């Protein structure tokens, strides 16, 4: 089974590499990261922090563009072009197909972030060397990797949700709308929780907590602020838990996507 | 030929309308547009929250850099304060927000200086390693708001931060005395002295401590007077000679002031 999934993932990966839109995203993101050298000129004091925030935002934006303009369409493209029938006529199940697409797109996402991550780190290193230490006191490579892994984990979760919606509905545009709505709820829910935590009843708080299980709080994987610190401000156990929640959540969503897609009418 | 003529006509029409638009745009009122409610920004920005705060900072800096001379500063102060407040909420660790808020907001009016201190409060909470933020808040309380007790409190917090210059603590004690807290000022000065190794600075502190101790005898006399008469005296002369043999000298670095039934150590 693993070999079949990997073979399909390889097709998805190569198909993605051939798409000009993806090359465009990569070019745009690298150009935007290079712009970080100019962005720092807008700040007079906390230059390192502003530059780091900007570069991670570029990585996040590039990942979102990939997810919302490529990943949401992959399964619908196969369905519209009839490629799905060619694939399923082979000894490959529908669940393996969904898993193969997920693994292939995850590999593309990792490749994208692997390309942008070192560019961002080198840009930060360049900025740090060009400034007095008071403006950029610390740059930790391990914390940079942690923040990078946080971006990847969040985007893998969104990809898993895209797989689920792709298994539930037909067409790239409905999947895009559902995924964008999901992301909006995930971003907004922590704000609602923070505002109701002080003065509303336990019932509502419990409901919002349950909703967070469905719409995870991405800010728990946002470690941008740690990049410029010498020692982590968060407990490593909390960090480990946050990553574990994200990975298990993605596993649940992909499993559900496989389950739904195996039972869906393809006509 | 016809199509070339048509294209030239359309392009000429566009150029005319564009120039008309540009000429009217140059007469637009110079103002800072309001920012969205911060909760809405938090909900919509997600991972871009920090970048959103930095954009608000840039927008504010660009606006302040281009303010025409003679502009009514009160016309934009509320929007500017909202920008800093939102930026500090979205990204409380970014120092630039606080530097810009302090330099642009604190001096306009009493409401704006309070808003500057409110913004600085977020920075003090998020960046406890930055003594300068508490110093800014202390300066605002002392210089603009004339709230000496609050100023002393901010400066004491600034002095407690690792790496803060030693003079901040001294300033806190002097301002505490000025605000009527002779006891607080004296305790702070003694703590500074105990921690000081430089003989010249020690002598400086010892002199201040002597003056504060002199003032403390008057403060204690005031308390005894109040216990006996049920009210504070209208002037310090009423304490002599029953409660204190003479009003002690605290000069030349200080003046002992008795205003609004409060004893203060003022700089001459």
Interface residues (C-beta under 8 A of the other chain):
Chain A: X42 X43 X44 X45 X46 X49 X50 X53 X54 X56 X57 X60 X61 X151 X154 X183 X184 X186 X187 X188 X190 X191 X192 X195 X218 X219 X222 X224 X225
Chain B: X39 X42 X43 X44 X45 X46 X47 X48 X50 X51 X54 X57 X58 X61 X91 X93 X94 X95 X96 X99
